[in-house]
Amino acid sequence: MIQTLFGSLDEEQKPSFLDRMKEAVSRTRENLTERIEDVVAIGKEIDRSTLDDLEATLIGADLGTATTHEVLEKLRDKADRKQIKDVSELKRLLKEELLAILTSTSSRPLTKVDGTPEVILVVGVNGTGKTTTIGKLSQVFRSQGKTVLLCAADTFRAAAIDSHLASIQRRL
Protein backbone atom coordinates (compact mmCIF):
# COMPACT_ATOMS: atom_id res chain seq x y z
CA MET A 1 0.00 0.00 0.00
CA ILE A 2 1.34 3.44 -0.95
CA GLN A 3 0.40 6.33 1.33
CA THR A 4 0.31 9.90 -0.02
CA LEU A 5 -0.77 13.26 1.38
CA PHE A 6 -4.16 12.70 -0.24
CA GLY A 7 -4.76 9.17 0.99
CA SER A 8 -3.82 5.68 -0.04
CA LEU A 9 -3.40 4.83 -3.71
CA ASP A 10 -5.05 1.49 -3.00
CA GLU A 11 -8.23 3.11 -1.65
CA GLU A 12 -11.39 2.45 -3.56
CA GLN A 13 -12.63 5.64 -5.19
CA LYS A 14 -15.90 6.99 -3.86
CA PRO A 15 -18.50 7.31 -6.64
CA SER A 16 -18.94 10.86 -7.91
CA PHE A 17 -22.16 12.81 -7.42
CA LEU A 18 -23.04 12.24 -11.08
CA ASP A 19 -22.42 8.49 -10.74
CA ARG A 20 -24.64 8.35 -7.64
CA MET A 21 -27.34 10.33 -9.46
CA LYS A 22 -27.21 7.98 -12.45
CA GLU A 23 -27.44 4.96 -10.15
CA ALA A 24 -30.42 6.39 -8.25
CA VAL A 25 -32.27 7.25 -11.46
CA SER A 26 -31.50 3.79 -12.84
CA ARG A 27 -32.90 2.10 -9.69
CA THR A 28 -36.02 4.26 -9.84
CA ARG A 29 -36.54 3.49 -13.54
CA GLU A 30 -36.04 -0.26 -13.03
CA ASN A 31 -38.43 -0.32 -10.08
CA LEU A 32 -41.09 1.65 -11.95
CA THR A 33 -40.68 -0.53 -15.05
CA GLU A 34 -41.16 -3.69 -12.98
CA ARG A 35 -44.25 -2.27 -11.31
CA ILE A 36 -45.76 -1.23 -14.65
CA GLU A 37 -44.99 -4.71 -16.05
CA ASP A 38 -46.90 -6.24 -13.13
CA VAL A 39 -49.93 -4.04 -13.84
CA VAL A 40 -50.05 -4.59 -17.59
CA ALA A 41 -49.20 -8.27 -17.85
CA ILE A 42 -49.06 -9.69 -21.36
CA GLY A 43 -52.46 -10.77 -22.61
CA LYS A 44 -54.28 -8.62 -20.10
CA GLU A 45 -57.18 -6.61 -21.46
CA ILE A 46 -56.63 -2.86 -21.40
CA ASP A 47 -59.70 -1.62 -19.54
CA ARG A 48 -60.57 0.89 -16.82
CA SER A 49 -59.46 -1.51 -14.09
CA THR A 50 -56.02 -1.88 -15.67
CA LEU A 51 -55.70 1.89 -15.99
CA ASP A 52 -56.81 2.34 -12.35
CA ASP A 53 -54.00 -0.03 -11.31
CA LEU A 54 -51.57 1.89 -13.52
CA GLU A 55 -52.70 5.13 -11.89
CA ALA A 56 -51.96 3.76 -8.41
CA THR A 57 -48.55 2.59 -9.60
CA LEU A 58 -47.61 5.99 -11.04
CA ILE A 59 -48.76 7.86 -7.93
CA GLY A 60 -46.89 5.36 -5.75
CA ALA A 61 -43.77 6.07 -7.81
CA ASP A 62 -43.98 9.76 -6.85
CA LEU A 63 -44.95 10.86 -10.33
CA GLY A 64 -47.41 13.24 -8.67
CA THR A 65 -51.18 13.27 -8.74
CA ALA A 66 -51.58 16.11 -11.24
CA THR A 67 -49.22 14.54 -13.78
CA THR A 68 -50.68 11.08 -13.24
CA HIS A 69 -54.23 12.33 -13.73
CA GLU A 70 -53.24 14.24 -16.87
CA VAL A 71 -51.62 11.16 -18.39
CA LEU A 72 -54.34 8.73 -17.32
CA GLU A 73 -57.12 11.00 -18.58
CA LYS A 74 -55.67 10.78 -22.09
CA LEU A 75 -55.08 7.04 -21.83
CA ARG A 76 -58.61 6.41 -20.51
CA ASP A 77 -60.06 8.42 -23.37
CA LYS A 78 -58.14 6.30 -25.89
CA ALA A 79 -59.08 3.08 -24.07
CA ASP A 80 -62.77 4.05 -24.09
CA ARG A 81 -62.56 4.56 -27.86
CA LYS A 82 -60.77 1.18 -28.21
CA GLN A 83 -57.63 2.87 -29.55
CA ILE A 84 -55.34 0.86 -27.26
CA LYS A 85 -55.07 -2.60 -28.77
CA ASP A 86 -52.55 -4.30 -26.50
CA VAL A 87 -49.96 -3.91 -23.75
CA SER A 88 -47.18 -2.74 -26.06
CA GLU A 89 -49.48 -0.02 -27.42
CA LEU A 90 -50.30 1.09 -23.86
CA LYS A 91 -46.62 1.27 -22.96
CA ARG A 92 -45.85 3.25 -26.10
CA LEU A 93 -48.67 5.72 -25.39
CA LEU A 94 -47.61 6.06 -21.74
CA LYS A 95 -44.05 6.81 -22.82
CA GLU A 96 -45.26 9.37 -25.39
CA GLU A 97 -47.45 11.15 -22.84
CA LEU A 98 -44.67 11.34 -20.24
CA LEU A 99 -42.14 12.57 -22.81
CA ALA A 100 -44.60 15.21 -24.01
CA ILE A 101 -44.92 16.52 -20.46
CA LEU A 102 -41.16 16.50 -19.86
CA THR A 103 -40.36 18.29 -23.12
CA SER A 104 -43.16 20.84 -22.94
CA THR A 105 -41.37 23.17 -20.53
CA SER A 106 -40.13 26.56 -21.58
CA SER A 107 -36.50 26.60 -22.67
CA ARG A 108 -36.05 30.08 -21.23
CA PRO A 109 -34.14 29.95 -17.93
CA LEU A 110 -35.64 31.49 -14.84
CA THR A 111 -34.35 34.88 -13.80
CA LYS A 112 -33.36 35.59 -10.24
CA VAL A 113 -35.68 37.96 -8.43
CA ASP A 114 -33.99 40.51 -6.18
CA GLY A 115 -35.28 40.91 -2.66
CA THR A 116 -36.29 38.74 0.22
CA PRO A 117 -37.30 36.14 1.06
CA GLU A 118 -35.26 34.00 -1.27
CA VAL A 119 -36.69 30.53 -1.80
CA ILE A 120 -34.74 27.52 -3.02
CA LEU A 121 -36.61 24.38 -4.07
CA VAL A 122 -34.61 21.17 -3.98
CA VAL A 123 -36.00 18.19 -5.85
CA GLY A 124 -34.46 14.83 -6.69
CA VAL A 125 -34.66 11.08 -6.40
CA ASN A 126 -33.70 9.12 -3.30
CA GLY A 127 -30.01 8.77 -2.51
CA THR A 128 -28.67 11.70 -4.52
CA GLY A 129 -27.58 13.92 -1.62
CA LYS A 130 -30.44 16.41 -1.36
CA THR A 131 -30.42 16.49 2.44
CA THR A 132 -26.64 16.87 2.63
CA THR A 133 -26.71 19.66 0.04
CA ILE A 134 -29.49 21.49 1.90
CA GLY A 135 -27.47 21.28 5.12
CA LYS A 136 -24.36 22.66 3.39
CA LEU A 137 -26.30 25.48 1.73
CA SER A 138 -27.90 26.36 5.06
CA GLN A 139 -24.50 26.60 6.71
CA VAL A 140 -23.17 28.85 3.90
CA PHE A 141 -26.16 31.19 4.16
CA ARG A 142 -25.90 31.33 7.95
CA SER A 143 -22.19 32.15 7.71
CA GLN A 144 -23.22 35.09 5.47
CA GLY A 145 -25.46 36.36 8.26
CA LYS A 146 -28.69 35.26 6.61
CA THR A 147 -31.60 33.66 8.40
CA VAL A 148 -32.44 30.18 7.16
CA LEU A 149 -35.89 28.63 7.35
CA LEU A 150 -36.16 25.00 6.29
CA CYS A 151 -39.41 23.43 5.16
CA ALA A 152 -39.85 19.89 3.94
CA ALA A 153 -42.46 18.09 1.92
CA ASP A 154 -42.60 14.54 0.76
CA THR A 155 -45.25 13.47 -1.71
CA PHE A 156 -45.61 9.97 -0.36
CA ARG A 157 -44.14 9.53 3.12
CA ALA A 158 -45.26 12.06 5.69
CA ALA A 159 -42.84 10.65 8.29
CA ALA A 160 -39.90 11.51 6.04
CA ILE A 161 -40.31 15.24 6.76
CA ASP A 162 -39.27 14.86 10.42
CA SER A 163 -36.36 12.67 9.36
CA HIS A 164 -35.12 15.23 6.80
CA LEU A 165 -35.36 18.14 9.21
CA ALA A 166 -33.60 16.20 12.00
CA SER A 167 -30.81 15.22 9.62
CA ILE A 168 -30.29 18.81 8.47
CA GLN A 169 -30.39 20.09 12.06
CA ARG A 170 -27.50 17.72 12.95
CA ARG A 171 -25.42 19.29 10.15
CA LEU A 172 -25.91 22.85 11.40
C-alpha positions as a printed NumPy array, in Angstrom:
array([[  0.   ,   0.   ,   0.   ],
       [  1.344,   3.439,  -0.949],
       [  0.401,   6.332,   1.329],
       [  0.306,   9.896,  -0.023],
       [ -0.774,  13.258,   1.377],
       [ -4.157,  12.702,  -0.244],
       [ -4.758,   9.165,   0.989],
       [ -3.823,   5.68 ,  -0.043],
       [ -3.4  ,   4.828,  -3.709],
       [ -5.055,   1.495,  -3.001],
       [ -8.231,   3.112,  -1.65 ],
       [-11.386,   2.452,  -3.562],
       [-12.628,   5.642,  -5.193],
       [-15.902,   6.995,  -3.857],
       [-18.501,   7.306,  -6.644],
       [-18.941,  10.859,  -7.905],
       [-22.162,  12.812,  -7.42 ],
       [-23.04 ,  12.239, -11.082],
       [-22.416,   8.486, -10.737],
       [-24.636,   8.347,  -7.641],
       [-27.342,  10.333,  -9.462],
       [-27.214,   7.98 , -12.454],
       [-27.443,   4.955, -10.151],
       [-30.42 ,   6.393,  -8.252],
       [-32.271,   7.248, -11.459],
       [-31.504,   3.795, -12.835],
       [-32.896,   2.104,  -9.694],
       [-36.025,   4.258,  -9.841],
       [-36.54 ,   3.49 , -13.539],
       [-36.041,  -0.262, -13.029],
       [-38.43 ,  -0.322, -10.076],
       [-41.089,   1.651, -11.954],
       [-40.679,  -0.532, -15.051],
       [-41.16 ,  -3.687, -12.979],
       [-44.252,  -2.269, -11.312],
       [-45.756,  -1.229, -14.648],
       [-44.992,  -4.706, -16.053],
       [-46.899,  -6.243, -13.134],
       [-49.928,  -4.035, -13.838],
       [-50.053,  -4.594, -17.586],
       [-49.203,  -8.274, -17.846],
       [-49.064,  -9.692, -21.363],
       [-52.458, -10.773, -22.61 ],
       [-54.279,  -8.615, -20.095],
       [-57.179,  -6.609, -21.463],
       [-56.626,  -2.856, -21.404],
       [-59.695,  -1.619, -19.536],
       [-60.572,   0.895, -16.822],
       [-59.464,  -1.508, -14.095],
       [-56.024,  -1.883, -15.672],
       [-55.704,   1.887, -15.994],
       [-56.81 ,   2.345, -12.35 ],
       [-54.003,  -0.03 , -11.306],
       [-51.566,   1.887, -13.517],
       [-52.697,   5.13 , -11.889],
       [-51.965,   3.759,  -8.412],
       [-48.546,   2.589,  -9.603],
       [-47.612,   5.991, -11.038],
       [-48.762,   7.86 ,  -7.932],
       [-46.889,   5.365,  -5.752],
       [-43.768,   6.067,  -7.809],
       [-43.98 ,   9.761,  -6.847],
       [-44.954,  10.865, -10.333],
       [-47.411,  13.237,  -8.675],
       [-51.178,  13.271,  -8.739],
       [-51.581,  16.113, -11.245],
       [-49.216,  14.541, -13.779],
       [-50.677,  11.078, -13.24 ],
       [-54.23 ,  12.326, -13.728],
       [-53.238,  14.24 , -16.87 ],
       [-51.617,  11.16 , -18.393],
       [-54.342,   8.731, -17.321],
       [-57.117,  10.998, -18.58 ],
       [-55.665,  10.781, -22.086],
       [-55.079,   7.036, -21.828],
       [-58.611,   6.409, -20.512],
       [-60.056,   8.418, -23.367],
       [-58.145,   6.295, -25.89 ],
       [-59.081,   3.077, -24.071],
       [-62.77 ,   4.055, -24.089],
       [-62.557,   4.563, -27.863],
       [-60.765,   1.182, -28.214],
       [-57.633,   2.872, -29.547],
       [-55.342,   0.857, -27.26 ],
       [-55.074,  -2.598, -28.771],
       [-52.551,  -4.304, -26.504],
       [-49.958,  -3.912, -23.747],
       [-47.181,  -2.741, -26.06 ],
       [-49.481,  -0.021, -27.42 ],
       [-50.305,   1.087, -23.863],
       [-46.618,   1.268, -22.957],
       [-45.849,   3.253, -26.099],
       [-48.668,   5.719, -25.392],
       [-47.613,   6.061, -21.742],
       [-44.052,   6.814, -22.824],
       [-45.265,   9.375, -25.39 ],
       [-47.452,  11.155, -22.84 ],
       [-44.674,  11.338, -20.244],
       [-42.145,  12.57 , -22.805],
       [-44.597,  15.208, -24.013],
       [-44.917,  16.525, -20.456],
       [-41.155,  16.504, -19.861],
       [-40.36 ,  18.288, -23.117],
       [-43.165,  20.845, -22.941],
       [-41.367,  23.165, -20.534],
       [-40.128,  26.564, -21.576],
       [-36.497,  26.604, -22.674],
       [-36.055,  30.083, -21.233],
       [-34.136,  29.955, -17.929],
       [-35.644,  31.488, -14.838],
       [-34.354,  34.877, -13.803],
       [-33.361,  35.591, -10.24 ],
       [-35.681,  37.958,  -8.427],
       [-33.995,  40.514,  -6.179],
       [-35.278,  40.908,  -2.661],
       [-36.289,  38.736,   0.218],
       [-37.297,  36.145,   1.06 ],
       [-35.26 ,  33.997,  -1.266],
       [-36.694,  30.526,  -1.804],
       [-34.735,  27.525,  -3.023],
       [-36.615,  24.382,  -4.068],
       [-34.612,  21.17 ,  -3.978],
       [-36.004,  18.188,  -5.85 ],
       [-34.46 ,  14.826,  -6.686],
       [-34.659,  11.076,  -6.404],
       [-33.695,   9.115,  -3.303],
       [-30.013,   8.773,  -2.512],
       [-28.667,  11.704,  -4.519],
       [-27.583,  13.915,  -1.62 ],
       [-30.441,  16.413,  -1.364],
       [-30.422,  16.487,   2.44 ],
       [-26.642,  16.875,   2.631],
       [-26.712,  19.659,   0.036],
       [-29.487,  21.486,   1.901],
       [-27.467,  21.285,   5.118],
       [-24.363,  22.664,   3.391],
       [-26.305,  25.482,   1.726],
       [-27.898,  26.36 ,   5.057],
       [-24.499,  26.604,   6.705],
       [-23.168,  28.846,   3.905],
       [-26.164,  31.193,   4.161],
       [-25.904,  31.327,   7.953],
       [-22.19 ,  32.149,   7.706],
       [-23.22 ,  35.087,   5.471],
       [-25.464,  36.364,   8.264],
       [-28.687,  35.261,   6.609],
       [-31.6  ,  33.658,   8.404],
       [-32.442,  30.183,   7.159],
       [-35.892,  28.627,   7.352],
       [-36.163,  24.996,   6.285],
       [-39.414,  23.432,   5.161],
       [-39.849,  19.887,   3.941],
       [-42.462,  18.095,   1.922],
       [-42.599,  14.538,   0.76 ],
       [-45.25 ,  13.469,  -1.713],
       [-45.613,   9.968,  -0.356],
       [-44.139,   9.529,   3.119],
       [-45.263,  12.056,   5.689],
       [-42.836,  10.654,   8.291],
       [-39.898,  11.513,   6.042],
       [-40.308,  15.239,   6.764],
       [-39.272,  14.855,  10.415],
       [-36.361,  12.666,   9.358],
       [-35.123,  15.232,   6.798],
       [-35.355,  18.141,   9.205],
       [-33.603,  16.197,  12.   ],
       [-30.809,  15.218,   9.619],
       [-30.289,  18.809,   8.474],
       [-30.392,  20.085,  12.057],
       [-27.497,  17.717,  12.953],
       [-25.423,  19.288,  10.147],
       [-25.909,  22.85 ,  11.397]])
